[in-house]
Amino acid sequence: MNNSKIWLSSPHMGGNEQSFVNEAFATNWVAPLGPNVIGFEEVLVNYLMQSSEVAALSSGTAAIHLGLILLNVKRDDVVICQSMTFSASANPILYLGATPVFVDSESETWNMCPFYLEEAIKHQISKGKKPKVIIAVHLYGMPFKVDEIFAISEKYQIPILEDSAEALGSSYKNQKCGTFGDIGVLSFNGNKIITTSGGGALVTKNKETKEKAVFLATQARDNAPHYQHSEVGYNYRMSNICAGIGRGQMQVLDKHIGLRRNMHQFYVDIFKNIAGVEVFSEPNADYFSNHWLTAIIIDPEKTNGKTREDLRLFLEKSNIESRPLWKPMHLQPIFESYPYYGNQISENLFKNGLCLPSSSNIILEEKNRIFEQIQLFFQ
């Protein structure tokens, strides 16, 4: 039996990426500007709709960093951040010398809990530190509770930076994720639903903010014949070569979403008759997840003591990659001294949750291996 590695989330080329890259080489557009960058931004705008403007950048992390700058975050400002997320959501807060305040998840979408978000805001205001920005994340492609979170944002007049790095193609009430916030963020890292090898994008609602983002991302060069700089700038623009990969990937985005969702249904079918295992799924029809990663929760009290770590190690022996859920930021050594508001939902998710192989290019033979090993583990 073939025992090659089955990856958690591997890149999946569509076929036309090479033609865009070849064109960049043929025309010598290999710098961080050119027709592929413009074309990639245009196809993203058309896909997202909602009168969006898009700036293609070197990473999703760069987009979060610039987003915080554009929302006027300064040293010692308070920024609220979802605790259950990848560290790239929170690290840029520290880049700016601001103070992160972490908020727990709720159990339906695993995203920011509206109750504890408001508790955090009220407590910080009582200390004279009204939060400057809320960073809300669509975890594993699952939209957060948009209506509830934005009601709180509007009540306290705090802008939202929408981290949609894992949620390109997901939607809430038929509106694409990435287009709700004052600023949205996308990622095209190698493990995302589409990739530019590395890359990201900042999504905004107006041309002026996009132009400011591009200005900052290209070293904040003033309009002068010589190199003149009046602001701190960054080298954050996407290259024309990477954008060429992105143009090819956008041609197969919807297909890849369909394949990821098929993988999710594959796991739903596997676990429907296995006691103590819950597959992370949309709470109702308002939510549409790209199911970038399919995740499960294992209750050891219902599985004869078998844990998510037992399953992870068992799959690892068969060269099948799986991974615990994101370790909450308030439990990370770098962030554990910062304020946290919650009730251990994210801790319990981390303790019992596991992400399973979800690539859009998993073949039938690999699915059969995954199925057989899961069945063997739970026998």
Secondary structure, DSSP 8 states (H G I E B T S, - for coil): -----B-SS-----S-HHHHHHHHHHTT--SS-SHHHHHHHHHHHHHH-TT-EEEEES-HHHHHHHHHHHTT--TT-EEEEESSS-GGGTHHHHHTT-EEEEE-B-TTTSSB-HHHHHHHHHHHHHTT---SEEEEE-GGG----HHHHHHHHHHHT--EEEE-TT-TT-EETTEETTSSSSEEEEE--TTSSS--SS-EEEEESSHHHHHHHHHHHBTTB-SSSS--BSS---B-B--HHHHHHHHHHHTTHHHHHHHHHHHHHHHHHHHTTSTTEEE---SSTTEE---SSEEEEE-GGGTTT--HHHHHHHHHHTTB--EE----GGGSTTTTTS-EES-SHHHHHHHHEEEE---TT--HHHHHHHHHHHHHHH-
